[in-house]
Amino acid sequence: MRSQNLFVSLHKISKKSTKRVNTISEIEQQIVEEFSKFDEWLDRYNYLIELGRECPTIGENEKIEANLIKGCQSRVWLSTEFVDGKIIFKADSDAVITKGIASLLIRVFSNQTPDDILNADLTFLDTIGLRTHLSPTRSNGLTSMIKQMKLYAMAYKMKQ
């Protein structure tokens, strides 16, 4: 029961912290602080699943082959918009943990400039231990999601 209350509390905090656009480093630090509240990896996975439930999702009409990320075991669709020099990401997945991972990446990268996205090193993934606790196929999917998001950033940068 304690874990469930903590999930709800952290989830409310993470939603409030996204009201103002923070830098990638600030968002990464918030995520590290949130995940540090959990001692067990099962609780971290559950929190990741909770975050996935709030992932900015794409519409059914955007679940097309062109938006499907290659290299993921699960089906993951990613769409973007470029508004006022910043990229807005949305995603969906047929797997709850994968959707949670996508949600974390969207939280870090959305509303950021192409340059900021391209220069992000995403050390928070190692700090929270996500890379080491994912199966090899999910780890490949994480890498594919990051690569695709950075490719979008590169494409938008070249259009400017």
N, CA, C and O of each residue as an XYZ file, in Angstrom:
640
protein
N       0.827     -1.192      0.000
C       0.000      0.000      0.000
C       0.871      1.256      0.000
O       0.531      2.247     -0.646
N       1.979      1.218      0.714
C       2.877      2.360      0.778
C       3.378      2.719     -0.622
O       3.428      3.893     -0.988
N       3.747      1.698     -1.401
C       4.240      1.937     -2.758
C       3.178      2.600     -3.615
O       3.481      3.521     -4.373
N       1.924      2.139     -3.503
C       0.849      2.708     -4.305
C       0.659      4.185     -3.982
O       0.485      4.996     -4.893
N       0.689      4.548     -2.702
C       0.553      5.955     -2.322
C       1.717      6.779     -2.853
O       1.532      7.921     -3.272
N       2.917      6.202     -2.835
C       4.087      6.892     -3.343
C       3.972      7.097     -4.851
O       4.346      8.153     -5.361
N       3.454      6.088     -5.573
C       3.256      6.229     -7.015
C       2.355      7.419     -7.309
O       2.666      8.253     -8.160
N       1.245      7.487     -6.603
C       0.274      8.554     -6.819
C       0.900      9.900     -6.503
O       0.739     10.845     -7.275
N       1.609     10.012     -5.386
C       2.239     11.272     -5.002
C       3.280     11.715     -6.021
O       3.294     12.874     -6.437
N       4.154     10.790     -6.426
C       5.188     11.137     -7.400
C       4.576     11.479     -8.746
O       5.052     12.373     -9.445
N       3.532     10.770     -9.100
C       2.875     11.033    -10.365
C       2.313     12.452    -10.386
O       2.423     13.142    -11.400
N       1.723     12.892     -9.298
C       1.206     14.255     -9.208
C       2.340     15.260     -9.308
O       2.203     16.293     -9.963
N       3.457     14.961     -8.663
C       4.618     15.848     -8.717
C       5.139     15.942    -10.141
O       5.431     17.036    -10.625
N       5.261     14.801    -10.820
C       5.797     14.820    -12.179
C       4.878     15.592    -13.124
O       5.363     16.257    -14.039
N       3.563     15.517    -12.921
C       2.636     16.268    -13.761
C       2.760     17.762    -13.498
O       2.708     18.561    -14.434
N       2.926     18.152    -12.224
C       3.084     19.574    -11.896
C       4.382     20.117    -12.475
O       4.420     21.247    -12.964
N       5.436     19.329    -12.424
C       6.741     19.816    -12.869
C       6.801     20.012    -14.371
O       7.718     20.662    -14.875
N       5.830     19.456    -15.096
C       5.851     19.632    -16.538
C       5.049     20.851    -16.986
O       4.955     21.108    -18.187
N       4.472     21.604    -16.059
C       3.707     22.796    -16.419
C       4.627     23.851    -17.053
O       4.277     24.454    -18.068
N       5.770     24.064    -16.467
C       6.722     25.015    -17.033
C       7.783     24.213    -17.773
O       8.143     23.113    -17.352
N       8.278     24.758    -18.865
C       9.266     24.038    -19.661
C      10.626     24.169    -18.989
O      11.176     25.264    -18.867
N      11.147     23.045    -18.563
C      12.458     22.990    -17.932
C      13.500     22.576    -18.955
O      13.164     22.114    -20.046
N      14.756     22.744    -18.600
C      15.823     22.257    -19.461
C      15.877     20.734    -19.352
O      15.317     20.141    -18.429
N      16.548     20.128    -20.294
C      16.703     18.671    -20.264
C      17.383     18.244    -18.977
O      16.968     17.261    -18.363
N      18.407     18.950    -18.555
C      19.117     18.600    -17.314
C      18.203     18.676    -16.098
O      18.264     17.816    -15.220
N      17.357     19.701    -16.042
C      16.427     19.835    -14.917
C      15.417     18.688    -14.892
O      15.104     18.145    -13.832
N      14.919     18.333    -16.056
C      13.957     17.233    -16.143
C      14.618     15.919    -15.746
O      14.027     15.119    -15.021
N      15.835     15.695    -16.216
C      16.563     14.479    -15.849
C      16.740     14.402    -14.335
O      16.569     13.336    -13.742
N      17.078     15.518    -13.715
C      17.272     15.539    -12.263
C      15.971     15.228    -11.532
O      15.977     14.501    -10.539
N      14.863     15.769    -12.013
C      13.560     15.458    -11.414
C      13.278     13.960    -11.485
O      12.807     13.363    -10.517
N      13.566     13.363    -12.623
C      13.324     11.928    -12.802
C      14.200     11.117    -11.865
O      13.730     10.156    -11.256
N      15.465     11.489    -11.742
C      16.376     10.801    -10.825
C      15.835     10.874     -9.399
O      15.839      9.875     -8.679
N      15.372     12.052     -8.993
C      14.817     12.215     -7.647
C      13.575     11.349     -7.443
O      13.409     10.738     -6.388
N      12.713     11.297     -8.443
C      11.506     10.476     -8.338
C      11.857      8.994     -8.185
O      11.320      8.313     -7.311
N      12.753      8.502     -9.029
C      13.105      7.081     -8.992
C      13.897      6.722     -7.740
O      13.881      5.567     -7.313
N      14.587      7.690     -7.148
C      15.364      7.407     -5.940
C      14.463      7.124     -4.737
O      14.936      6.620     -3.718
N      13.191      7.439     -4.843
C      12.246      7.177     -3.748
C      11.942      5.685     -3.598
O      11.405      5.258     -2.576
N      12.283      4.896     -4.617
C      11.976      3.472     -4.607
C      13.238      2.655     -4.357
O      14.252      2.840     -5.029
N      13.166      1.747     -3.382
C      14.298      0.879     -3.080
C      14.323     -0.362     -3.966
O      15.393     -0.871     -4.300
N      13.163     -0.838     -4.339
C      13.043     -2.086     -5.099
C      12.786     -1.790     -6.576
O      12.090     -0.838     -6.930
N      13.372     -2.639     -7.424
C      13.158     -2.432     -8.850
C      11.737     -2.749     -9.273
O      11.254     -2.175    -10.249
N      11.072     -3.613     -8.596
C       9.674     -3.885     -8.920
C       8.844     -2.616     -8.756
O       7.960     -2.344     -9.568
N       9.124     -1.840     -7.712
C       8.423     -0.571     -7.519
C       8.761      0.427     -8.630
O       7.898      1.187     -9.070
N       9.995      0.420     -9.073
C      10.395      1.317    -10.166
C       9.680      0.933    -11.458
O       9.228      1.801    -12.205
N       9.579     -0.366    -11.718
C       8.830     -0.818    -12.892
C       7.371     -0.403    -12.801
O       6.787      0.047    -13.787
N       6.784     -0.552    -11.632
C       5.392     -0.145    -11.451
C       5.221      1.354    -11.671
O       4.230      1.789    -12.259
N       6.175      2.137    -11.205
C       6.116      3.580    -11.433
C       6.240      3.894    -12.923
O       5.550      4.772    -13.443
N       7.121      3.172    -13.597
C       7.286      3.335    -15.035
C       5.973      3.045    -15.766
O       5.605      3.748    -16.707
N       5.283      2.015    -15.325
C       3.983      1.664    -15.910
C       2.980      2.791    -15.664
O       2.216      3.152    -16.559
N       2.982      3.345    -14.452
C       2.089      4.468    -14.143
C       2.388      5.665    -15.050
O       1.468      6.319    -15.541
N       3.668      5.948    -15.269
C       4.027      7.054    -16.149
C       3.541      6.807    -17.570
O       3.132      7.738    -18.264
N       3.586      5.561    -17.995
C       3.123      5.209    -19.331
C       1.648      5.483    -19.538
O       1.210      5.783    -20.649
N       0.887      5.378    -18.465
C      -0.551      5.643    -18.574
C      -0.840      7.103    -18.899
O      -1.906      7.424    -19.425
N       0.100      7.985    -18.590
C      -0.072      9.411    -18.867
C       0.714      9.873    -20.088
O       0.820     11.073    -20.343
N       1.259      8.936    -20.834
C       2.047      9.264    -22.021
C       1.189     10.020    -23.031
O       0.071      9.597    -23.325
N       1.696     11.133    -23.567
C       0.947     11.835    -24.622
C       0.811     10.914    -25.839
O       1.775     10.707    -26.576
N      -0.376     10.370    -26.043
C      -0.543      9.348    -27.069
C      -0.934      9.931    -28.413
O      -1.486     11.026    -28.514
N      -0.630      9.162    -29.429
C      -0.996      9.540    -30.784
C      -2.370      8.957    -31.106
O      -2.824      8.008    -30.467
N      -3.003      9.528    -32.085
C      -4.301      9.030    -32.517
C      -4.166      7.766    -33.339
O      -3.088      7.455    -33.847
N      -5.246      7.050    -33.466
C      -5.245      5.812    -34.251
C      -4.802      6.065    -35.687
O      -4.163      5.211    -36.300
N      -5.140      7.242    -36.226
C      -4.758      7.569    -37.599
C      -3.249      7.769    -37.765
O      -2.736      7.760    -38.883
N      -2.539      7.951    -36.634
C      -1.086      8.118    -36.690
C      -0.336      6.813    -36.441
O       0.893      6.777    -36.513
N      -1.061      5.759    -36.153
C      -0.441      4.447    -35.953
C      -0.234      3.780    -37.309
O      -0.883      2.799    -37.671
N       0.701      4.369    -38.028
C       1.015      3.903    -39.376
C       2.460      3.423    -39.432
O       3.258      3.714    -38.541
N       2.775      2.706    -40.459
C       4.114      2.127    -40.627
C       5.212      3.194    -40.534
O       6.266      2.950    -39.946
N       4.966      4.363    -41.108
C       5.977      5.432    -41.102
C       6.313      5.909    -39.695
O       7.418      6.400    -39.467
N       5.391      5.777    -38.749
C       5.624      6.211    -37.374
C       6.090      5.093    -36.453
O       6.351      5.328    -35.273
N       6.195      3.884    -36.982
C       6.616      2.740    -36.190
C       8.134      2.759    -36.024
O       8.865      2.887    -37.007
N       8.610      2.631    -34.786
C      10.047      2.644    -34.529
C      10.616      1.259    -34.817
O      10.161      0.257    -34.265
N      11.595      1.223    -35.670
C      12.265     -0.033    -36.015
C      13.242     -0.393    -34.905
O      13.882      0.487    -34.329
N      13.359     -1.681    -34.603
C      14.324     -2.124    -33.600
C      13.726     -2.382    -32.233
O      14.434     -2.781    -31.308
N      12.431     -2.158    -32.097
C      11.757     -2.426    -30.829
C      11.034     -3.762    -30.921
O      10.412     -4.071    -31.937
N      11.117     -4.544    -29.864
C      10.395     -5.808    -29.818
C       8.891     -5.538    -29.814
O       8.131     -6.225    -30.497
N       8.471     -4.552    -29.055
C       7.073     -4.140    -29.000
C       6.807     -3.174    -30.146
O       7.735     -2.644    -30.758
N       5.560     -2.960    -30.419
C       5.201     -1.962    -31.423
C       5.158     -0.606    -30.730
O       4.426     -0.415    -29.758
N       5.947      0.327    -31.238
C       6.020      1.678    -30.683
C       5.884      2.663    -31.839
O       6.654      2.638    -32.799
N       4.880      3.531    -31.718
C       4.665      4.564    -32.717
C       5.079      5.898    -32.118
O       4.808      6.172    -30.949
N       5.731      6.718    -32.916
C       6.201      8.022    -32.469
C       5.816      9.057    -33.514
O       6.074      8.879    -34.704
N       5.203     10.133    -33.061
C       4.891     11.237    -33.971
C       5.417     12.534    -33.377
O       5.646     12.644    -32.173
N       5.603     13.508    -34.253
C       6.164     14.786    -33.809
C       5.434     15.958    -34.447
O       4.769     15.842    -35.476
N       5.595     17.079    -33.783
C       5.198     18.377    -34.333
C       6.351     19.327    -34.047
O       7.085     19.150    -33.075
N       6.505     20.328    -34.891
C       7.527     21.343    -34.678
C       6.804     22.669    -34.502
O       6.236     23.212    -35.450
N       6.831     23.186    -33.271
C       6.084     24.387    -32.927
C       7.017     25.404    -32.280
O       7.645     25.125    -31.259
N       7.099     26.571    -32.879
C       7.912     27.666    -32.332
C       9.342     27.240    -32.031
O       9.903     27.618    -31.003
N       9.926     26.458    -32.924
C      11.323     26.053    -32.780
C      11.565     24.908    -31.814
O      12.708     24.566    -31.512
N      10.472     24.314    -31.331
C      10.608     23.200    -30.388
C       9.843     21.988    -30.897
O       8.850     22.115    -31.613
N      10.319     20.823    -30.516
C       9.709     19.579    -30.968
C       8.773     19.048    -29.886
O       9.117     19.012    -28.705
N       7.597     18.642    -30.315
C       6.608     18.021    -29.437
C       6.502     16.558    -29.875
O       6.218     16.270    -31.037
N       6.732     15.645    -28.941
C       6.650     14.218    -29.230
C       5.395     13.627    -28.615
O       4.950     14.046    -27.546
N       4.831     12.644    -29.307
C       3.745     11.820    -28.789
C       4.054     10.386    -29.199
O       4.719     10.149    -30.208
N       3.570      9.440    -28.416
C       3.864      8.038    -28.728
C       2.760      7.130    -28.224
O       1.874      7.542    -27.475
N       2.838      5.896    -28.653
C       1.981      4.847    -28.116
C       2.707      3.532    -28.314
O       3.567      3.407    -29.185
N       2.352      2.559    -27.500
C       2.953      1.238    -27.594
C       1.936      0.200    -27.163
O       0.989      0.495    -26.435
N       2.153     -1.023    -27.627
C       1.279     -2.112    -27.214
C       1.804     -2.821    -25.966
O       1.221     -3.815    -25.533
N       2.899     -2.322    -25.384
C       3.476     -2.901    -24.166
C       3.579     -1.813    -23.098
O       4.065     -0.715    -23.372
N       3.125     -2.115    -21.885
C       3.039     -1.082    -20.846
C       4.400     -0.555    -20.392
O       4.551      0.649    -20.181
N       5.375     -1.421    -20.240
C       6.699     -0.927    -19.804
C       7.336     -0.097    -20.916
O       7.953      0.935    -20.652
N       7.187     -0.545    -22.146
C       7.725      0.214    -23.277
C       7.061      1.579    -23.366
O       7.721      2.574    -23.662
N       5.776      1.630    -23.115
C       5.061      2.908    -23.128
C       5.575      3.807    -22.001
O       5.672      5.022    -22.176
N       5.900      3.226    -20.859
C       6.485      3.999    -19.768
C       7.844      4.563    -20.127
O       8.158      5.707    -19.798
N       8.652      3.759    -20.803
C       9.971      4.224    -21.254
C       9.784      5.370    -22.250
O      10.470      6.389    -22.167
N       8.854      5.199    -23.188
C       8.574      6.261    -24.158
C       8.123      7.529    -23.440
O       8.507      8.637    -23.815
N       7.304      7.356    -22.405
C       6.826      8.493    -21.637
C       7.983      9.259    -20.988
O       7.992     10.490    -20.988
N       8.952      8.535    -20.440
C      10.124      9.198    -19.853
C      10.881      9.997    -20.903
O      11.251     11.147    -20.666
N      11.110      9.390    -22.061
C      11.857     10.078    -23.116
C      11.085     11.296    -23.632
O      11.674     12.339    -23.915
N       9.769     11.153    -23.749
C       8.952     12.291    -24.182
C       9.033     13.409    -23.157
O       9.141     14.582    -23.513
N       8.981     13.049    -21.912
C       9.075     14.058    -20.843
C      10.388     14.833    -20.937
O      10.412     16.045    -20.721
N      11.465     14.146    -21.255
C      12.781     14.781    -21.353
C      12.906     15.611    -22.633
O      13.415     16.732    -22.600
N      12.442     15.063    -23.759
C      12.701     15.688    -25.060
C      11.618     16.653    -25.553
O      11.927     17.577    -26.305
N      10.364     16.462    -25.153
C       9.308     17.329    -25.692
C       9.501     18.770    -25.233
O       9.966     19.036    -24.125
N       9.135     19.678    -26.109
C       9.254     21.121    -25.869
C      10.701     21.586    -25.762
O      10.999     22.597    -25.125
N      11.587     20.838    -26.391
C      13.003     21.212    -26.426
C      13.394     21.529    -27.866
O      12.730     21.098    -28.808
N      14.462     22.278    -28.024
C      14.944     22.611    -29.369
C      15.695     21.417    -29.958
O      16.170     20.551    -29.223
N      15.798     21.375    -31.282
C      16.571     20.297    -31.896
C      18.006     20.224    -31.353
O      18.506     19.133    -31.078
N      18.663     21.369    -31.198
C      20.042     21.358    -30.681
C      20.116     20.760    -29.284
O      21.008     19.963    -28.994
N      19.178     21.143    -28.413
C      19.191     20.597    -27.052
C      18.999     19.085    -27.063
O      19.641     18.371    -26.293
N      18.129     18.601    -27.922
C      17.896     17.159    -28.021
C      19.141     16.456    -28.548
O      19.553     15.426    -28.014
N      19.728     17.006    -29.582
C      20.921     16.383    -30.170
C      22.099     16.365    -29.197
O      22.927     15.455    -29.254
N      22.187     17.341    -28.317
C      23.303     17.427    -27.375
C      23.052     16.701    -26.051
O      23.948     16.628    -25.209
N      21.864     16.174    -25.862
C      21.522     15.501    -24.601
C      22.257     14.164    -24.506
O      22.282     13.382    -25.457
N      22.855     13.919    -23.332
C      23.564     12.649    -23.147
C      22.753     11.616    -22.369
O      23.123     10.443    -22.321
N      21.663     12.042    -21.770
C      20.718     11.158    -21.089
C      21.359     10.283    -20.007
O      21.063      9.093    -19.904
N      22.228     10.881    -19.214
C      22.881     10.139    -18.133
C      21.894      9.651    -17.079
O      22.199      8.727    -16.325
N      20.714     10.265    -17.021
C      19.728      9.854    -16.021
C      19.347      8.382    -16.196
O      19.015      7.713    -15.218
N      19.391      7.876    -17.421
C      19.029      6.471    -17.666
C      19.957      5.522    -16.909
O      19.517      4.499    -16.385
N      21.232      5.866    -16.855
C      22.187      5.052    -16.100
C      22.078      5.334    -14.605
O      22.199      4.422    -13.786
N      21.853      6.591    -14.254
C      21.749      6.965    -12.843
C      20.598      6.242    -12.158
O      20.746      5.779    -11.027
N      19.448      6.140    -12.830
C      18.316      5.440    -12.220
C      18.424      3.928    -12.413
O      17.612      3.179    -11.869
N      19.415      3.470    -13.180
C      19.639      2.036    -13.369
C      18.743      1.399    -14.406
O      18.644      0.174    -14.467
N      18.087      2.208    -15.226
C      17.142      1.650    -16.186
C      17.825      0.744    -17.204
O      17.347     -0.359    -17.470
N      18.919      1.192    -17.763
C      19.602      0.379    -18.796
C      20.016     -0.995    -18.265
O      19.920     -1.991    -18.982
N      20.473     -1.052    -17.016
C      20.951     -2.327    -16.476
C      19.823     -3.250    -16.055
O      20.044     -4.449    -15.886
N      18.615     -2.722    -15.880
C      17.497     -3.553    -15.438
C      16.528     -3.914    -16.559
O      15.500     -4.545    -16.314
N      16.850     -3.518    -17.775
C      16.017     -3.889    -18.909
C      16.551     -5.166    -19.541
O      17.753     -5.429    -19.507
N      15.664     -5.947    -20.111
C      16.090     -7.120    -20.876
C      16.846     -6.608    -22.106
O      16.670     -5.453    -22.494
N      17.678     -7.441    -22.718
C      18.409     -6.993    -23.913
C      17.484     -6.476    -25.017
O      17.824     -5.509    -25.699
N      16.330     -7.103    -25.201
C      15.430     -6.631    -26.262
C      14.814     -5.279    -25.911
O      14.652     -4.430    -26.787
N      14.472     -5.072    -24.647
C      13.936     -3.755    -24.244
C      15.035     -2.698    -24.299
O      14.774     -1.551    -24.661
N      16.250     -3.074    -23.947
C      17.370     -2.139    -24.029
C      17.610     -1.709    -25.479
O      17.891     -0.542    -25.748
N      17.498     -2.655    -26.400
C      17.607     -2.312    -27.827
C      16.480     -1.364    -28.233
O      16.692     -0.430    -29.005
N      15.292     -1.611    -27.711
C      14.158     -0.735    -28.000
C      14.379      0.669    -27.481
O      14.056      1.645    -28.159
N      14.931      0.777    -26.274
C      15.257      2.086    -25.696
C      16.224      2.832    -26.608
O      16.027      4.009    -26.909
N      17.257      2.142    -27.039
C      18.246      2.742    -27.931
C      17.595      3.180    -29.240
O      17.907      4.250    -29.762
N      16.697      2.362    -29.767
C      15.999      2.703    -31.016
C      15.108      3.927    -30.842
O      15.035      4.769    -31.737
N      14.430      4.037    -29.698
C      13.585      5.207    -29.442
C      14.430      6.477    -29.384
O      14.080      7.492    -29.987
N      15.538      6.414    -28.659
C      16.416      7.583    -28.544
C      16.947      7.971    -29.918
O      16.951      9.147    -30.282
N      17.390      6.984    -30.668
C      17.927      7.242    -32.003
C      16.881      7.914    -32.889
O      17.189      8.877    -33.591
N      15.646      7.412    -32.862
C      14.588      7.985    -33.698
C      14.272      9.415    -33.281
O      14.066     10.277    -34.136
N      14.231      9.675    -31.988
C      13.941     11.030    -31.513
C      15.058     11.993    -31.927
O      14.789     13.135    -32.300
N      16.281     11.541    -31.861
C      17.403     12.392    -32.274
C      17.418     12.582    -33.788
O      17.829     13.636    -34.274
N      16.976     11.575    -34.536
C      16.867     11.736    -35.992
C      15.822     12.795    -36.345
O      16.032     13.604    -37.248
N      14.701     12.786    -35.631
C      13.708     13.847    -35.831
C      14.322     15.203    -35.521
O      14.114     16.163    -36.262
N      15.066     15.287    -34.446
C      15.696     16.560    -34.073
C      16.646     17.023    -35.163
O      16.686     18.208    -35.496
N      17.406     16.098    -35.715
C      18.343     16.461    -36.792
C      17.580     16.952    -38.025
O      17.974     17.931    -38.659
N      16.496     16.268    -38.354
C      15.696     16.673    -39.520
C      15.096     18.060    -39.304
O      15.129     18.887    -40.215
N      14.550     18.332    -38.123
C      13.978     19.659    -37.863
C      15.061     20.730    -37.830
O      14.829     21.860    -38.260
N      16.215     20.393    -37.334
C      17.319     21.365    -37.310
C      17.706     21.784    -38.719
O      17.981     22.956    -38.974
N      17.727     20.820    -39.630
C      18.124     21.112    -41.004
C      17.074     21.949    -41.734
O      17.398     22.646    -42.696
N      15.823     21.886    -41.284
C      14.751     22.672    -41.898
C      14.758     24.131    -41.460
O      14.169     24.984    -42.125
N      15.425     24.420    -40.340
C      15.393     25.782    -39.794
C      16.172     26.734    -40.664
O      16.254     27.924    -40.358
